[in-house]
Amino acid sequence: MIQFEVNDMTCGHCVGAVTAAVKDVAPEAVISVDLAERAVRVEGVPDADVVEQAIREAGYSPSRKA
C-alpha cells in the first residue's frame, strides 16, 4: 500500500478529483481517502511515482508517508 498526505485536499470535490486522477493512471487501484486526516491510501499499484505525479497534475501537493 502507498500512502500520501495531501494537505491541500479540503473538501469532497478534492476527494473526487484526487480519486479520478489516480483511477486515470491506475484503473485497477483500490483507493481509500480520509479527508479529516488528509490521507490517501492506494493499493494495487506497482509504481508510486506515477500515482504521485497524477495527484500533482490534478493540482494537489502529495507527500509520501512511510
Backbone hydrogen bonds, N-H to C=O, Kabsch-Sander energy under -0.5 kcal/mol:
donor,donor_aa,acceptor,acceptor_aa,energy
2,I,42,V,-2.9
3,Q,65,K,-0.6
4,F,40,V,-2.7
5,E,63,S,-3.0
6,V,4,F,-0.5
6,V,38,R,-3.2
7,N,61,S,-0.5
9,M,6,V,-1.8
10,T,8,D,-0.8
15,V,11,C,-2.0
16,G,12,G,-2.3
17,A,13,H,-2.5
18,V,14,C,-2.7
19,T,15,V,-2.6
20,A,16,G,-2.6
21,A,17,A,-2.2
22,V,18,V,-2.2
23,K,19,T,-2.5
24,D,20,A,-2.0
25,V,21,A,-1.2
26,A,22,V,-2.1
29,A,26,A,-2.2
30,V,43,E,-2.5
31,I,29,A,-0.6
32,S,41,R,-2.7
34,D,39,A,-2.8
35,L,33,V,-0.6
38,R,34,D,-0.9
38,R,35,L,-0.5
39,A,34,D,-2.3
40,V,4,F,-2.5
41,R,32,S,-3.2
42,V,2,I,-2.9
43,E,30,V,-2.5
48,A,46,P,-0.6
51,V,47,D,-1.3
52,E,48,A,-2.8
53,Q,49,D,-2.5
54,A,50,V,-2.0
55,I,51,V,-2.1
56,R,52,E,-2.2
57,E,53,Q,-2.7
58,A,54,A,-1.1
59,G,56,R,-1.9
60,Y,55,I,-1.7
63,S,5,E,-2.0
65,K,3,Q,-2.9
